[in-house]
Amino acid sequence: MAFCTQCGSQLAEQARFCPNCGAAASGPAAVVGAPFARSLEPLDYSVEGDNLQVIRVRLKPGQEVFAEAGKMVYKTANVSWETRMTGQTLGQKVLGALKRAFSGESLFLTFFRANSPGEVGFAGDYPGRVQVFDLAPGQSILAQRDSFVAAETSVQLSVALVKKIGAGLFGGEGFILQKLTGPGIVFIHGGGDFLSFDLKPGEALHVDTGCIVAFDESVSYDIQFVGGIKTAIFGGEGLFLATLTGPGRVIIQSLTLEKLRRELVGSGRSSGDERGGLRAVTGLLGRDG
């Protein structure tokens, strides 16, 4: 029995390509009797710290992880690193780079490999928490743009377009989300503290746009108008809320990067402030308040 080493899907006999992810089913892309192409040794890691957590990954000989550019904090001297595009073929590498450029990410990812026992550390760019996912073969999560920190090289990182135009225009993250597909360990970062919800089928959660960290691929994502004009203008929560409908897991953050920027430049305000509501009106009219 053969399995795709990119996503772990079972392959039919004589199959040339994986029906799930499209990877070539010959050579290193398919392994008989192995459900996925992750290291035989489990990844040894810990998440330490409080308000700006650090991921400490202790690599065994031959183990490799990849990370978003600029997320590394330190590494031992025996850990080699290389910046490169992802993908097996030149076409896949170019397409992946174009998608990352379109989503506002850097064109390259950094890969870290240890030929002898070594350690590398990663962290987010602002105060917050780290969430760890251990993805099964073919299991996917969708995460906010810029949240990805690092993962095992068996994990596939790609760009996911929001299916509904309304959610893309007003959902706080634009049309772009990051899609991470197992098998393997994934580390993502968000602001403030995290709350996790396990939504039942049909159960819905309304979330402030931009506060979404990640959710299972089975969760549907849309936006809706806050309600009345008065609530939208003077409620202090913006004009739209994101609606997440189960089944699946949802993780939200208490601090968004936009809120942090607003407070740092001194233009923060309390929710429900009338002056803030008037500012929202004048903003819609295209004039200064």
Residue, then its C-alpha position, 0 to 999 in steps of 0.5 A: m500500500a502506497f501513501c503520499t509523503q506530502c499529505g499522507s493520502q492513500l494512493a491507488e496502484q499505479a497512480r502517477f499523482c496524489p489525488n489530494c495534493g497533486a504531488a508526483a506519486s513516483g520516487p520520493a513522493a510515494v512510500v510503500g507502507a509509510p503513512f507520511a514523510r515525517s521524521l521517525e523521531p518525534l520533534d522535541y520542543s518546548v514553548e517557554g515564556d509568558n507574554l512573548q513566548v519562545i519556541r525551543v526546538r531540539l533537533k536530532p541528527g538529520q531532523e529539519v524544520f522550516a520557518e517564516a523569514g525573521k522568526m529565528v531568535y537563536k541557533t546552536a552553531n552546528v545547526s545549518w540554515e538555508t533560505r529557499m523556495t518551497g516545492q519539488t519542481l521549479g514550477q512549484k517553487v515559482l508558483g509558491a513564491l508568487k502566492r506568497a508575494f501576493s499574500g504579502e509574505s516574503l518570497f522565501l522560507t528558512f530551513f534549519r537542519a542538524n547533522s548532530p544534536g542541536e537547538v534552534g529558537f523561534a518567536g513571534d514579532y509582538p507580545g502574545r502566545v504560541q499555539v502548537f498543532d500536531l496535524a494528522p496526514g491530510q488534516s488542515i487548519l486555516a490561520q490568519r496571515d503572518s501567524f505562521v512561525a515554524a513547522e516540520t518539513s512534512v507540513q505543507l504551507s500554502v495560501a488559501l483564498v477566502k471563498k466569500i467576497g464579503a468575508g474577504l473584503f470586510g473580514g479583517e484579513g483580506f482575501i488571504l489566509q494561510k493553509l497548513t496541511g499535515p502531517g507534522i507539528v506546526f507553531i503559530h503566533g497571535g497577540g495577547d491571550f488565546l481562547s479555544f472553542d470546539l464548535k458543534p455542527g451548526e453552532a456559530l460564533h461571532v468574533d471581532t474581525g481580526c481576532i481570529v487566529a486559526f480554525d479547522e478547515s471544516v469551519s465555515y467563515d463569513i462576515q455580517f453587519v453588526g446590526g443597527i447603524k447606531t451600534a455600528i457607529f457608536g459600539g466601538e467594534g467596527l461595522f462587521l463581525a466575523t461569523l464562524t460556524g462549526p463543526g470544528r475548533v476555533i482559536i481567537q486572540s485578545l490582542t490584534l496587531e492593529k489594536l497594538r499599533r493604534e495604542l502605540v501611536g496614541s490614538g487608542r480609545s475605549s469602546g463605545d466612546e462617542r468621539g470614536g463613533l464620530r471619527a468612524v462617521t467622518g472616516l466613512l465620509g473621507r474627512d478628518g474628524 
